[in-house]
Amino acid sequence: MIVKHLNQIELSRRWSISPRTLERWRWLGQGPRYLKIGGRVVYRLEDVEAYEVERTHSSTLPMPSASAGVSMEAAR
């Protein structure tokens, strides 16, 4: 089994964001899971892809929360 890893620079290029953003996300406990090996940070490709899937949206409309007491039928 071959596991592909991305370093911080590769991931920042993939997402067109600053490497510092990834550093800040790690500090805040946000962003995709990562490995730190000997001071070097790498991201498993499968974790990056899972993170992308979790953040896939089909609409910008906010979904009503179940705790708001509004059913999906009433929201239409």
HURA-V991286 format. One record per residue. N is the residue number from 1. PSI is psi in radians with two decimals (999 if undefined). Layout:
# HURA-V991286
n/psi
N/PSI
N/PSI
This chain:
# HURA-V991286
n/psi
1/2.16
2/2.20
3/2.15
4/2.36
5/2.60
6/2.40
7/3.11
8/-0.71
9/-0.79
10/-0.75
11/-0.69
12/-0.61
13/-0.70
14/-0.72
15/-0.01
16/0.86
17/2.92
18/2.49
19/-0.54
20/-0.55
21/-0.76
22/-0.69
23/-0.76
24/-0.74
25/-0.71
26/-0.75
27/-0.64
28/-0.09
29/0.46
30/-3.14
31/-3.07
32/2.79
33/2.64
34/2.88
35/2.48
36/1.96
37/1.97
38/0.62
39/-0.07
40/2.30
41/2.27
42/2.69
43/2.24
44/2.37
45/-0.67
46/-0.60
47/-0.67
48/-0.81
49/-0.67
50/-0.72
51/-0.73
52/-0.75
53/-0.73
54/-0.45
55/0.29
56/2.23
57/2.60
58/-0.16
59/2.72
60/-0.07
61/2.34
62/2.47
63/2.36
64/2.43
65/2.64
66/-0.54
67/-0.20
68/-0.17
69/0.30
70/2.14
71/2.83
72/-0.59
73/-0.74
74/-0.50
75/-0.34
76/999
